[in-house]
C-alpha cells in the first residue's frame, strides 16, 4: 500500500444506488478497481488506485458522463502492484 488518489464516485445513503454505480463501473471500466465502503449512514463508492493526479484526471473525464453529480479526487491509501524488474 501507499499514499495516492482515488475517485469518489458516489456518496449516498441509498444502498441500491451505490450497488448500481459499482456495477456500472465494473461493466464499463473492468480495469478500474472499485471499493464500496459503508460509513454510517452513507455508502461511498471509490474507484481506482492512482499514484498521480494526472492519472486520476484521465479517468475523471471518462467517469463524469456516467455520474453527473460529480466525480471527486480524494487522498487515500491505495493498493500498489510491485513493478517487475527487467532483466
C-alpha positions in Angstrom: 0.0 0.0 0.0 1.0 3.6 -0.5 -0.5 7.1 -0.4 -2.3 8.0 -3.5 -5.6 9.2 -5.1 -8.9 7.6 -5.6 -12.0 9.0 -7.3 -15.1 9.4 -5.1 -17.9 8.4 -7.5 -21.0 8.1 -5.2 -21.7 9.3 -1.7 -25.3 8.2 -0.9 -27.5 6.8 1.9 -29.2 4.5 -0.7 -27.6 1.1 -0.8 -29.2 0.2 -4.2 -27.9 3.4 -5.8 -24.3 2.6 -4.6 -24.5 -1.0 -5.9 -25.9 0.1 -9.3 -23.0 2.6 -9.6 -20.4 -0.2 -8.7 -21.9 -2.4 -11.4 -21.8 0.4 -13.9 -18.1 0.9 -13.2 -17.4 -2.8 -13.4 -19.1 -3.2 -16.7 -17.8 0.0 -18.4 -14.3 0.0 -16.9 -13.3 -3.5 -15.9 -9.7 -2.5 -15.4 -10.6 0.0 -12.7 -11.0 -1.5 -9.3 -13.8 -0.1 -7.2 -14.4 -0.1 -3.4 -17.8 0.2 -1.8 -17.5 1.4 1.8 -20.2 1.9 4.4 -19.7 4.8 6.8 -23.0 5.2 8.6 -25.3 6.5 7.2 -23.5 6.7 3.8 -22.3 4.3 1.2 -19.2 5.6 -0.5 -18.0 4.2 -3.8 -14.4 4.9 -4.6 -12.6 3.9 -7.7 -9.0 3.4 -8.8 -5.5 3.3 -7.4 -3.8 6.3 -8.8 -0.3 7.4 -7.9 -0.6 10.8 -9.6 -3.3 13.4 -10.0 -2.8 13.3 -13.8 -3.7 9.6 -13.9 -6.8 10.3 -11.9 -7.8 13.2 -14.1 -7.9 11.0 -17.2 -10.4 8.6 -15.5 -12.4 11.5 -14.0 -13.1 12.6 -17.6 -14.2 9.1 -18.6 -16.4 8.7 -15.5 -18.1 12.1 -15.4 -20.7 11.4 -18.2 -21.8 8.3 -16.2 -22.1 10.1 -12.9 -23.4 13.7 -13.5 -23.5 14.5 -9.8 -19.7 14.7 -9.9 -16.5 12.6 -9.6 -14.1 14.0 -7.0 -10.5 13.4 -6.0 -9.8 12.1 -2.6 -6.5 11.2 -0.9 -6.5 7.6 0.2 -4.3 4.6 0.9 -4.1 2.8 -2.4 -3.0 -0.7 -3.4 0.2 -0.8 -5.4 1.4 -3.7 -7.5 5.1 -4.1 -7.4 7.0 -3.3 -10.6 8.6 -6.2 -12.3 12.3 -5.8 -12.8 13.5 -6.1 -16.3 16.5 -8.4 -16.7 
